[in-house]
Amino acid sequence: MKALWKKLRYRLEWLALRAALKLVPLLSRNACYQLAGFAGTLAATFDRHGRRVSLANLEAAFGDELPSARRAEIVRESYQHFARTMLDLFWSPRLTSESFADYIEFEGVDRAGAEIAPSNSCIVGTFHYGNFEWLGLATGWIGYPCAITTQEFKNPLLDELFTKLREQSGHKVVEREGAIIRLYKTLRKSGRVALLVDTTLPPHQPTVAISCFGLKTIVTVAHAWLQERTGVPVIPVHCEPLAAGRYRVVAHPKVQLREGATHQEIAQACWDAFEPVVRRNPAPWLWMYKHWRYKPAGANGYPRYSQESWAFDQVAARPNYAKLDRSLSPKATSATGGIAP
């Protein structure tokens, strides 16, 4: 009976998504924007667990810098930004390679193009900020399609629908199983890859510890490993919201690395490009996500949900992830920190 109900639920979710993909593109741009804001407000109101996580994250990151009223406001706005990211992805079939510029502007792209010339190959590092889905589509439309990884849904029926949306501007979605090998081969052929670098992974996966708002967290090592093996530039890119449902895609200068930089140093340098963005405007980051799932033994100042972990302490104690250096273990190759659904 349980298996039957699960199968039925998956089918109903698929039908609901198909309906949304038909209906949302019928909305005007303003109606889509307003609907997403309303949906985000509802989610912030009724998702008590996510709201608690968000407030705990903000307290850990900013301490007493933000009054309680401002924290609550940021939580609501964060939900609204995420709702707009998802509804905008459903609305994106309305966009074309000609019309997307009506809604998305760019900063630093010409400089980034010069930095990755002449091979035109790079690792695009981004994070869960602003409309990260439209960031992906926009970079494809301006001539920089990438191989990207995504987080699979528990309901496998949904993966195909989201893959079609994400590939419409020329990207190629790579399955997470064995993904790092495929991404490595893409770079070796002078291609480009894109990864989310703020995805928290279990410490038994290929990970590296970085400092995030002064607190240790554990993230994918994939972008650092790929850079170390190929030598291609790492270009941090983020998408920030503008007024009335428009966005700006910002390409940062390439990450500056010393010769022989460790995986930890590469990953830290990439995140260091993004943290000032969040400090200037916190709301567009995904605060309801557990960015600090683990904490060092005996450490204070972490969110209440954080758990001590011996395995995390072992990762945090070393500056490099040696196991992945010379062996592409099948068990290790799926830990790429893909774009979240």
C-alpha positions in Angstrom: 0.0 0.0 0.0 2.8 2.4 0.9 4.5 1.7 -2.5 1.3 2.3 -4.3 0.7 5.6 -2.6 4.2 6.7 -3.4 3.8 5.9 -7.0 0.4 7.8 -7.1 2.0 10.8 -5.3 4.8 10.9 -7.8 2.4 10.8 -10.7 0.3 13.6 -9.1 3.4 15.7 -8.6 4.3 15.2 -12.2 0.8 16.2 -13.4 0.9 19.3 -11.1 4.3 20.3 -12.6 3.1 19.8 -16.1 0.1 22.0 -15.4 2.4 24.7 -14.0 4.6 24.5 -17.0 1.6 25.1 -19.2 -0.1 27.8 -17.1 2.8 30.0 -15.8 4.1 31.0 -19.2 0.6 32.4 -19.9 1.0 35.0 -17.2 2.3 38.5 -17.9 5.8 39.2 -16.5 4.3 41.4 -13.8 1.7 38.8 -12.8 4.4 36.1 -12.5 6.5 38.4 -10.4 3.6 39.3 -8.1 2.4 35.7 -7.8 5.8 34.5 -6.8 6.0 37.2 -4.1 2.7 36.1 -2.7 3.7 32.5 -2.8 7.0 33.3 -1.0 5.2 35.2 1.7 2.9 32.2 2.3 5.8 29.8 2.5 7.6 32.1 5.0 4.5 32.2 7.1 3.6 28.5 7.2 7.0 26.8 6.8 7.9 26.9 10.5 10.9 24.6 10.2 12.4 26.5 7.4 11.8 29.8 9.2 13.6 28.5 12.3 16.6 27.4 10.2 16.6 30.8 8.4 16.6 32.8 11.7 19.3 30.5 13.2 21.5 31.1 10.1 21.1 34.9 10.3 21.9 34.9 14.0 25.0 32.8 13.4 26.1 34.9 10.4 25.4 38.4 11.6 25.1 38.1 15.4 23.8 41.4 16.9 24.4 43.4 13.7 20.8 42.9 12.6 17.8 43.6 14.8 15.1 40.9 15.1 12.6 42.8 13.0 15.2 43.0 10.1 15.9 39.3 10.4 12.3 38.4 10.1 12.1 40.7 7.0 15.1 39.1 5.4 13.5 35.6 6.0 10.3 36.7 4.2 12.3 38.2 1.3 14.5 35.2 1.0 11.4 33.0 0.5 10.1 35.4 -2.0 13.4 35.4 -4.0 13.4 31.6 -4.1 9.8 31.4 -5.1 10.5 33.9 -8.0 13.5 31.8 -9.0 11.3 28.7 -9.4 8.3 30.4 -11.0 10.7 32.3 -13.3 12.2 29.0 -14.4 8.6 27.8 -15.3 8.0 31.2 -17.1 11.3 31.0 -19.0 9.9 29.4 -22.2 8.7 32.9 -22.8 12.3 34.0 -23.1 14.3 33.7 -26.3 17.9 34.4 -27.3 16.6 37.9 -28.5 14.2 38.8 -25.7 16.1 37.7 -22.6 18.0 41.0 -22.6 14.7 42.8 -21.7 14.9 41.2 -18.3 18.6 40.5 -17.7 21.6 42.8 -17.8 25.3 41.9 -17.4 28.3 43.3 -15.6 31.9 42.1 -16.0 31.2 39.7 -18.8 33.6 41.3 -21.3 36.4 41.2 -18.8 35.7 37.5 -18.0 35.7 36.7 -21.7 39.2 38.2 -22.0 40.4 36.3 -18.9 39.4 32.9 -20.3 40.7 33.6 -23.9 42.0 32.0 -26.0 40.8 28.6 -25.0 37.4 30.0 -23.9 37.4 27.3 -21.1 36.6 28.0 -17.5 34.9 26.8 -14.3 32.0 29.0 -13.5 31.4 29.0 -9.7 28.0 30.3 -8.6 25.9 30.0 -5.5 22.2 30.0 -4.3 21.7 33.7 -4.6 19.2 35.7 -6.5 17.8 34.0 -9.6 20.5 31.4 -10.1 18.3 29.6 -12.6 18.1 32.6 -14.9 21.8 33.1 -14.4 22.3 29.7 -16.1 20.0 30.4 -18.9 21.5 33.9 -19.5 25.1 32.7 -19.7 24.0 30.2 -22.4 22.3 32.8 -24.5 25.3 35.2 -24.5 27.4 32.4 -25.9 28.9 30.6 -22.9 27.0 27.3 -22.6 28.3 25.0 -19.9 28.1 21.5 -18.7 26.1 21.7 -15.4 25.2 19.2 -12.7 21.8 19.2 -10.9 20.5 17.7 -7.7 18.1 14.9 -8.6 14.6 14.9 -7.3 13.2 12.2 -5.0 10.5 11.9 -7.7 12.4 10.8 -10.8 9.5 11.8 -13.0 10.3 15.5 -12.5 14.0 15.3 -13.6 13.2 15.3 -17.3 11.0 18.3 -17.1 13.5 20.4 -15.2 16.4 19.2 -17.5 14.5 20.5 -20.5 14.0 23.9 -18.9 17.7 24.2 -17.9 19.0 23.1 -21.3 17.0 25.5 -23.4 19.8 28.1 -23.8 22.4 25.5 -24.8 23.7 24.0 -21.5 24.1 20.3 -21.1 22.9 18.8 -17.9 25.2 16.1 -16.6 24.0 13.3 -14.3 25.6 13.5 -10.8 26.7 9.8 -11.0 30.1 10.0 -12.5 29.7 13.8 -13.0 33.2 14.9 -12.1 34.7 12.7 -14.8 32.4 14.1 -17.4 33.1 17.7 -16.3 36.8 17.0 -16.4 36.6 15.7 -19.9 34.6 18.8 -20.9 37.3 21.0 -19.7 40.0 18.9 -21.4 38.2 19.6 -24.6 38.2 23.4 -24.0 34.6 23.4 -22.8 33.1 25.1 -19.7 31.5 23.8 -16.6 29.4 25.4 -13.9 28.8 24.4 -10.3 27.1 25.7 -7.2 29.9 26.1 -4.6 27.8 26.6 -1.4 26.2 23.2 -1.3 26.8 21.4 2.0 27.7 17.8 1.6 28.2 15.0 4.1 31.8 14.7 5.2 32.2 11.2 3.9 31.9 12.6 0.3 34.7 14.5 -1.5 34.5 17.8 0.4 36.6 20.6 1.8 36.1 22.9 4.8 36.0 26.6 4.3 35.2 29.6 6.5 31.8 31.1 5.8 30.9 34.2 7.9 33.6 33.2 10.3 32.2 29.7 10.8 33.5 26.4 9.3 31.3 24.7 6.8 31.9 21.8 4.4 31.3 22.1 0.7 32.0 20.2 -2.5 35.7 19.9 -3.6 34.7 19.5 -7.3 35.5 23.0 -8.5 38.8 23.0 -6.6 39.8 19.5 -7.9 38.9 20.4 -11.5 40.9 23.7 -11.3 44.0 21.9 -9.9 43.8 19.2 -12.6 43.2 21.4 -15.6 44.6 24.8 -14.6 41.6 26.7 -16.2 40.4 29.9 -14.6 37.6 29.9 -12.0 35.2 32.7 -12.6 32.7 33.5 -9.8 29.4 34.6 -11.1 26.2 35.6 -9.3 22.8 37.0 -10.2 21.4 39.9 -8.2 17.7 41.1 -8.3 16.8 44.5 -9.6 13.4 46.2 -9.5 10.2 44.8 -11.0 11.5 41.3 -11.7 14.7 42.2 -13.6 18.1 40.8 -12.8 21.8 41.6 -13.2 24.3 38.8 -13.8 27.7 39.8 -12.4 30.9 38.1 -13.5 33.7 38.6 -10.9 37.4 38.7 -11.7 38.9 35.3 -12.0 40.0 33.7 -8.7 43.7 34.6 -8.1 45.6 31.5 -6.9 49.2 31.0 -5.9 51.1 28.2 -7.6 50.3 24.9 -5.9 47.2 26.2 -4.2 45.4 23.6 -2.1 41.8 22.6 -2.7 40.9 24.4 0.5 42.6 27.6 -0.7 40.8 27.3 -4.1 37.4 26.7 -2.6 37.9 29.5 0.0 39.0 32.0 -2.6 35.9 31.3 -4.7 33.6 31.7 -1.7 35.4 34.9 -0.6 34.2 36.5 -3.9 30.6 35.9 -2.8 30.4 36.6 1.0 30.7 40.4 0.5 27.7 40.2 -1.9 25.6 38.5 0.8 26.8 41.0 3.5 25.7 43.9 1.3 22.3 42.4 0.5 21.5 39.3 2.6 17.9 38.6 1.5 18.5 36.9 -1.9 20.6 34.1 -0.4 18.9 30.8 0.5 18.7 31.3 4.2 16.3 28.4 4.8 19.1 26.0 3.7 21.3 24.4 6.4 24.6 26.0 5.4 26.2 24.8 8.7 25.1 21.2 9.1 28.2 20.4 11.0 30.4 22.2 13.6 33.7 21.5 15.2 33.7 19.7 18.5 33.0 22.2 21.3 32.5 25.1 19.0 30.1 28.0 19.9 28.2 30.4 17.7 26.9 27.9 15.2 23.1 27.5 14.4 21.1 25.4 16.8 20.6 22.7 14.2 24.4 22.2 13.7 25.8 18.8 14.8 29.2 17.8 16.0 30.8 15.3 13.7 34.1 13.4 14.0 34.3 13.1 10.2 33.8 16.8 9.8 36.6 17.5 12.2 38.9 15.3 10.1 38.0 17.2 6.9 38.4 20.5 8.6 41.8 19.5 10.0 43.4 19.1 6.5 43.9 21.8 3.9 43.6 19.4 0.9 41.6 16.4 -0.1 44.3 14.0 -1.1 42.1 11.0 -1.9 40.6 12.6 -5.0 43.9 14.0 -6.3 45.0 10.9 -8.2 42.1 8.6 -8.3 38.7 9.1 -9.8 36.9 6.8 -7.4 33.4 5.8 -8.7 32.0 6.5 -5.2 33.5 10.0 -5.2 32.5 11.1 -8.7 28.9 12.2 -7.9 29.7 14.7 -5.2 29.8 17.8 -7.4 27.5 20.2 -5.6 25.0 20.5 -8.4 22.3 23.1 -9.0 19.5 22.5 -6.6 16.0 21.9 -7.9 
